[in-house]
């Protein structure tokens, strides 16, 4: 048990674990210390100075985010001097910030805006120190606007320490210092894997998704086009937050209703192809497991992880499942299976996906994602983007009557829903793999060992006397840790101790994706994940092989899991990328 120490904050005696900072101690005691660069889930940069406090016996104020508490410490968080100091610091930041709050994507969700309002700082009273800098729009997923950057360092910390991608850094010194990509070449020419964690951790709008709402509106208003929409599993647990609903509220029925009101002709669900992914990936695993194929098999649903693998672990590409992600499987089927069944010319179909993930924009733009004969997914919108469209249309989302998705590609099981949480893909796969191997259901469909927010989870599943060692990692820092272990084991012994591995690029899985509501923390991500597990528990069908719509697509179109036609439409190949620029160097592996 950690040693406890006694401190006093604003006259309140508090017991706190030794080693905790002042801001952590205050937060645990319900005392708010104003802050800007601080985020509870990452190492503090102590950049802004807004969180300064007075400590008895200390001649100068100290930054609460990086000052550890000690026995007998007496802290004051509010005084005339502190208020004036914080206000001055905030004014300096605002003088070098492009203030366009009414039209800013982060309006009403911006820490800088909130603090300015609370502290009574008026932007019209400020001078302007700013020199306009070019906006980096080179990436297909993320826009970086240095004119709104406050040098807090959150993006650098999460990119380097949590994701270990190193696509962002501080360049230059002194007044010339700025956050940029290495060598200032732009996001597209860096190792950025498009995960968007920099976006959700940014306290302003210096980093945002590249929005596609305008072209989608144009397509919706074009009577010659047939608009089809899919929504990822995690979106149902987060979209409501954009409309004032409680964190972790499930809004699946309202989501479908809103899509119809926007004008989409067919309302489907990515959960359908999540179930399909399990059938393809489960079959792939069983074939490798039985026939001595390359193991461990590593899941391929997370496009941020795929680009990370191509950049840093191309030698393990043969271990990665050849299955496309559910988004891309859906896109390929919409312009083939759905088009044929409904006698619609595929060239007239516009396929739109709603994703929790900025990397999905990059994935949809990959040149190989055209197996339907067209671009399989035309537009990817984040949770934030579709929320803005719903608001623009004047739809009262929170009070919509629940509706259902269209059955053709909208039926799903609980296994598909939990794809949105870390460990969910593994759990869904094991449910069906066990059945496909034994013709029996798992003794318990709830595989608790792969759930939760621990960075790396391991378990062993007994399939009728055969032991299967599995591992789950979320965040790319933890993925790197696990992949280094696998690489070393293969180098030393020729094989890994694991047979099946799930990787999710974002902390918490898709519920914490780069396209989700701004400023989420790990606690919020955990609550969202619990909402998905609740829907899984409440559904009658909880295993992917039980989905009648998936059975129908095989019977009417794909023939069987792993068939030649399934491989053409639902499987893919990977590339080796340069470790400095992320550019393709060569094809690393082919379709199996």
ROZA-742105 format. One record per residue (C-alpha): x, y, z. Coordinates in steps of 0.25 Angstrom, whole numbers, padded with zeros to 4 digits, always signed. Each point is the difference from the previous one (the first is absolute). Example, Ala and Ser with C-alpha at 12.3 -4.5 7.8 and 13.67 -1.06 7.14 Angstrom:
! ROZA-742105
+0049-0018+0031/+0006+0014-0002/
***
This chain:
! ROZA-742105
+0000+0000+0000/+0005+0014-0004/+0005+0009+0012/-0010+0011+0003/+0003+0014+0003/-0007+0012+0006/-0001+0013-0007/-0010+0012+0001/-0006+0007-0012/-0008+0013+0002/-0002-0004+0015/-0005-0014-0003/+0009-0011+0006/+0002-0011-0010/+0007-0014+0000/+0006-0003-0014/+0010-0011-0005/+0014+0004+0001/+0005+0004-0014/-0013+0006-0005/+0001+0014-0005/-0008+0012+0006/-0010+0000-0011/-0002-0015+0001/-0002+0002+0015/-0010+0012-0002/-0008-0007-0010/-0002-0012+0009/-0005+0009+0011/-0010+0007-0010/+0009+0013+0000/+0001+0006-0014/+0013+0006-0004/-0001+0008-0014/+0009-0007-0010/+0002+0000-0015/+0011-0009-0005/-0002-0010+0011/-0007-0014-0003/-0002-0010+0010/+0003-0012-0009/+0014+0005-0005/+0013+0005+0006/-0001+0015+0003/+0008+0010-0009/-0001+0011+0010/-0001+0009-0012/-0010+0011+0003/+0001+0003+0014/-0015+0002+0002/+0000-0010+0012/+0009+0008+0009/-0003-0001+0015/+0007+0006+0012/+0007-0009+0010/+0003+0005+0014/+0014+0002+0002/+0003+0001-0015/+0004+0014-0005/-0006-0002-0014/-0013-0007-0005/+0002-0014-0005/-0007-0008-0012/-0010-0009+0006/+0001-0010-0011/+0014-0004+0002/+0003+0003+0015/-0001-0012+0009/-0007+0001+0013/+0008-0002+0013/-0004-0003+0014/-0005+0013+0007/-0001+0008-0013/-0010+0012+0001/-0005+0005-0013/-0009+0011-0004/-0006+0000-0014/-0007+0013-0001/+0005+0014+0004/+0001+0014-0007/+0014-0003-0004/-0003-0013-0006/-0012+0005-0007/+0008+0011-0006/+0011-0009-0004/-0009-0010-0007/-0008+0011-0007/+0014+0006-0005/+0004-0014-0005/-0013-0002-0007/+0000+0014-0007/+0014-0003-0005/-0005-0014-0006/-0012+0007-0006/+0009+0011-0007/+0007-0011-0008/-0013-0008-0003/-0009+0001-0012/-0013+0004+0006/-0012-0004-0008/-0009-0007+0010/-0013+0001-0007/+0004-0008-0012/+0011-0009+0007/-0003-0015+0000/+0004+0000+0015/-0010+0011+0003/-0006-0003+0014/+0009-0012+0001/+0013+0008+0002/+0008+0001+0013/+0006+0013-0004/-0014+0006-0003/-0005-0005+0013/+0011+0006+0008/-0001+0013-0007/-0015+0001+0004/+0002-0005+0014/+0011+0010+0003/-0006+0012-0007/+0010+0002-0011/-0005+0007-0012/+0007-0003-0013/-0004+0014-0005/+0009+0006+0011/+0012-0008-0005/+0011+0004-0009/+0004-0009-0012/+0014-0006+0000/-0003-0010-0010/+0006-0002-0013/-0009-0008-0009/+0006-0014-0003/-0004-0010-0011/-0010-0011+0003/+0005-0014-0002/-0011-0007-0008/+0009-0010-0006/-0006-0012+0007/-0012-0007-0005/-0005-0001+0015/+0005+0011+0009/+0002+0015-0002/+0010+0007+0008/-0002+0015+0003/+0012+0006+0007/-0008+0014+0001/-0008-0007+0011/+0011-0007+0007/+0003+0004+0014/+0013-0008+0001/-0006-0009+0011/+0007-0012-0005/-0012-0010+0002/+0001-0005-0014/+0015-0002+0001/-0001-0008+0013/-0012-0009-0005/+0007-0002-0014/+0014-0003+0006/-0003-0006+0014/-0013-0007-0002/+0000-0004-0015/+0015+0000-0002/-0002+0005-0014/+0009+0013+0001/-0008+0007-0011/+0000+0013+0008/+0011+0008+0007/+0004+0014+0004/+0009+0007-0010/+0008+0013+0002/+0003+0007+0013/-0005+0011+0008/-0011+0009-0006/+0002-0008-0013/-0003-0013+0006/-0012-0007-0005/-0006-0014-0001/+0001-0006-0014/+0004-0013-0007/+0015-0004+0000/+0007+0009-0010/-0013+0008-0002/-0004-0009-0012/-0015-0001+0003/-0009-0011+0006/-0001-0008-0013/+0016-0001-0001/+0002-0005+0014/-0002-0013+0008/-0014+0005+0004/-0009-0012+0000/-0013+0008+0000/-0005-0005+0013/-0005+0014+0004/+0004-0001+0015/+0007+0013-0002/-0014+0006-0004/-0008-0005+0012/+0011+0004+0010/+0002+0014-0006/-0007+0011+0009/-0003+0009-0012/-0002-0002-0015/+0015+0000-0004/-0003-0015-0004/-0013-0004-0006/-0005-0011-0010/+0000+0004-0015/-0015+0002-0002/-0008-0006-0011/-0014+0005+0004/-0001+0010-0012/+0001-0011-0011/-0009-0009+0008/-0011+0010+0000/+0002+0002-0015/-0002-0015-0002/-0012+0000+0009/-0006+0011-0008/+0002-0006-0013/-0012-0008-0004/+0008-0009-0010/+0008-0006+0011/-0004-0011+0009/+0006+0002+0014/+0004-0011+0009/+0005+0002+0014/+0007-0009+0011/+0003+0003+0014/+0011-0007+0008/-0002-0007+0013/+0006+0010+0009/-0008+0012-0006/-0013-0005+0007/+0007+0003+0014/+0005+0014-0003/-0009+0007-0010/-0010+0004+0011/+0011+0007+0007/+0000+0011-0011/-0014+0003+0004/+0001+0001+0015/-0003-0015+0003/+0008-0007+0011/+0013-0006-0003/-0002-0015-0004/-0014+0002-0004/-0004-0009-0011/-0007+0007-0011/-0001-0010-0011/-0015+0002-0004/+0001+0015+0000/+0013-0001-0008/-0008-0008-0011/-0012+0010+0001/+0010+0012-0002/+0006-0007-0012/-0013-0001-0007/-0004+0014+0003/+0013+0005-0006/-0005-0007-0013/+0008-0013-0001/-0007-0010-0009/+0005-0013+0007/+0004+0000+0015/+0009-0012+0004/+0010-0003+0011/+0014-0003-0001/-0003-0011+0011/-0005-0008-0011/+0014-0001-0006/+0006-0001+0013/-0007-0013+0001/+0004-0004-0014/+0015+0004+0004/-0001-0010+0011/-0004-0011-0009/+0011+0003-0010/+0011+0002+0011/-0005-0012+0008/+0001-0009-0012/+0014+0006-0003/+0004-0003+0015/-0005-0014+0000/+0007-0003-0014/+0013+0005+0005/-0002-0006+0014/-0003-0014-0006/+0009+0000-0012/+0013+0006+0006/-0002+0014-0006/+0007+0012+0005/-0003+0003+0014/-0003+0009+0008/-0012+0005-0008/-0001+0015+0003/-0013+0007-0003/-0001+0011-0011/-0012+0008+0003/+0007+0012+0005/+0006+0009-0011/+0009+0008+0009/+0006-0013+0005/+0002-0005-0015/+0007+0012-0004/+0009-0001+0013/+0003-0015-0004/+0003+0004-0014/+0010+0011+0005/+0007-0007+0012/-0003-0015-0001/-0001-0004-0015/+0007-0013+0004/-0013-0004+0007/-0009+0003-0011/-0002-0015-0003/-0006-0001+0014/-0010+0010-0002/-0014-0005-0005/-0003+0003-0015/-0014+0004+0004/-0004+0014-0003/-0006+0008+0011/-0015+0000+0001/-0001+0014-0006/+0007-0005-0013/-0008-0013-0001/-0013+0008+0001/+0005+0009-0011/+0004-0011-0009/-0014-0007+0002/-0008+0012-0001/+0005+0002-0015/-0002-0015-0003/-0009-0008+0008/-0010+0011+0004/+0001+0007-0014/-0003-0014-0007/-0011-0003+0010/-0007+0013-0002/+0003+0002-0015/+0007+0013+0003/+0012+0004-0009/+0012+0000+0009/+0005+0013-0006/-0012+0007+0006/+0002-0005+0014/+0007+0010+0010/+0005-0008+0011/+0002+0008+0013/+0005-0005+0013/-0001+0006+0014/+0013-0004+0008/+0006+0003+0014/+0013+0001-0007/+0008+0010-0009/+0009-0012-0005/-0012-0005-0007/+0000+0012-0010/+0014-0005-0004/-0004-0014-0001/-0011+0003-0009/+0010+0007-0009/+0009-0011-0001/+0002-0003-0015/-0003-0015+0002/-0014+0002+0007/-0007-0001-0014/-0003-0014-0001/-0015+0003-0004/+0006+0007-0012/-0003+0013+0006/+0005+0007+0012/-0006-0009+0011/-0003+0011+0010/-0002+0014-0006/+0000+0009+0013/+0004-0003+0014/-0006+0010+0011/+0004+0000+0014/-0010+0000+0012/+0003+0015+0001/-0003+0002-0015/-0014-0007+0000/-0004+0007+0013/+0003+0013-0007/-0009-0004-0012/-0011-0004+0009/+0001+0013+0007/+0000+0008-0013/-0013-0008-0005/-0007+0005+0013/-0002-0014+0005/-0003-0002+0015/+0008-0012+0001/-0002-0002+0015/-0015-0001-0002/-0001-0009-0012/-0009-0012+0000/+0009-0012-0001/+0000-0007-0014/+0007-0013-0006/+0010-0001-0010/-0004-0007-0014/+0001-0015+0002/+0008-0003-0013/+0013+0005+0006/-0004+0005+0013/-0003-0013+0009/+0012-0003+0010/+0003-0007+0013/+0006+0004+0013/+0013-0005-0005/+0001+0011-0010/-0004+0011+0010/+0012-0003+0009/+0009+0002-0012/+0001+0015+0005/+0006-0004+0014/+0015-0005+0002/-0001-0015+0000/-0013+0000-0007/+0005-0006-0013/+0007-0011+0007/-0012-0003+0008/-0009-0001-0012/+0010-0008-0008/+0002-0010+0011/-0015-0002+0002/-0002-0004-0015/+0014-0007-0001/-0004-0009+0012/-0013-0004-0007/+0006-0002-0014/+0011-0009+0006/-0010-0008+0010/-0014+0002-0005/-0003+0005+0014/-0001+0013+0007/+0010+0005+0010/-0003-0004+0014/-0001+0016+0003/-0001+0010-0011/+0005+0011+0009/+0015-0001-0001/+0004+0009+0011/+0015-0002-0001/+0000+0008-0013/-0008+0012+0006/+0004+0012+0007/+0010+0012-0002/+0013-0008+0003/+0010+0003-0011/+0003-0014-0003/-0009-0012+0004/+0004-0014-0001/-0009-0013+0001/+0000-0014-0003/-0013-0007-0006/-0002-0015+0000/-0007-0005-0012/-0003-0014+0003/+0013-0003+0006/+0008+0009-0010/+0006+0012+0006/+0000+0013-0007/+0009+0012+0005/-0006+0013-0003/+0004+0015+0002/-0007+0013-0001/+0007+0014-0001/-0005+0014-0001/+0007+0013-0003/+0012-0002-0010/+0010+0002+0012/-0005-0013+0006/-0001-0006-0014/+0015+0003-0002/+0003-0007+0013/-0008-0012-0004/+0006-0001-0014/+0014+0002+0005/-0003-0013+0009/-0006-0008-0012/+0012+0004-0009/+0010-0004+0010/-0007-0013+0003/+0000-0003-0015/+0014+0004-0002/+0005-0009+0012/-0009-0012-0001/-0007+0001-0014/-0014+0002+0006/-0007+0008+0010/-0007-0004+0013/-0013+0006-0006/-0010-0006-0010/-0009+0012-0002/+0002+0015+0003/-0009+0012+0000/+0005+0014-0002/-0007+0013+0000/+0007+0013-0003/-0008+0009+0010/+0000-0001+0015/-0013-0007+0004/-0002-0004-0014/-0010+0006-0010/-0008+0007+0011/+0013+0009+0002/+0002+0002-0015/+0006+0013-0006/-0014+0003-0006/-0008-0001+0013/-0004+0012+0008/+0011+0010+0004/+0007-0001+0013/-0003-0014+0005/+0008-0007+0011/+0002-0014+0003/-0011-0001+0010/-0010+0005-0010/+0005-0010-0010/-0002-0011+0010/-0015+0004+0002/-0002+0000-0015/+0005-0014+0000/-0009-0004+0011/-0012+0005-0009/+0005-0009-0011/+0001-0012+0009/-0014+0003+0005/-0006+0000-0014/+0007-0014-0002/-0006-0005+0013/-0014+0004-0004/+0000-0005-0014/-0006-0014-0003/+0011-0003-0010/+0014+0001+0006/+0008-0008-0010/+0004+0004-0014/-0003-0013-0006/-0015+0002+0004/-0002+0012-0009/-0010-0004-0010/+0004+0012-0009/+0014-0006+0000/-0005-0014-0004/-0008+0006-0011/+0012+0008-0006/+0008-0013-0001/-0012-0008-0005/-0004+0010-0011/+0013+0007-0003/+0014-0004+0006/-0003-0016+0001/+0008-0002+0013/+0010+0006+0009/+0014+0000-0006/-0006-0002-0014/+0007+0005-0013/-0010+0011-0001/+0001+0003+0015/+0015+0002-0002/-0002+0009-0012/-0010+0010+0008/+0003-0002+0014/+0015-0002+0001/+0012+0009-0002/+0015+0001-0001/+0010+0009+0008/+0013+0009-0003/+0013+0003+0006/+0001+0015+0003/+0012+0009+0002/+0003+0003+0015/+0002+0015-0002/-0011+0004-0010/-0010-0012+0001/+0001-0001-0016/-0002-0014-0006/+0013-0006-0003/-0005-0014-0005/-0011-0010+0001/+0003-0008+0013/-0010-0011-0001/-0011-0005-0010/-0014-0005+0001/+0000-0014+0006/
***
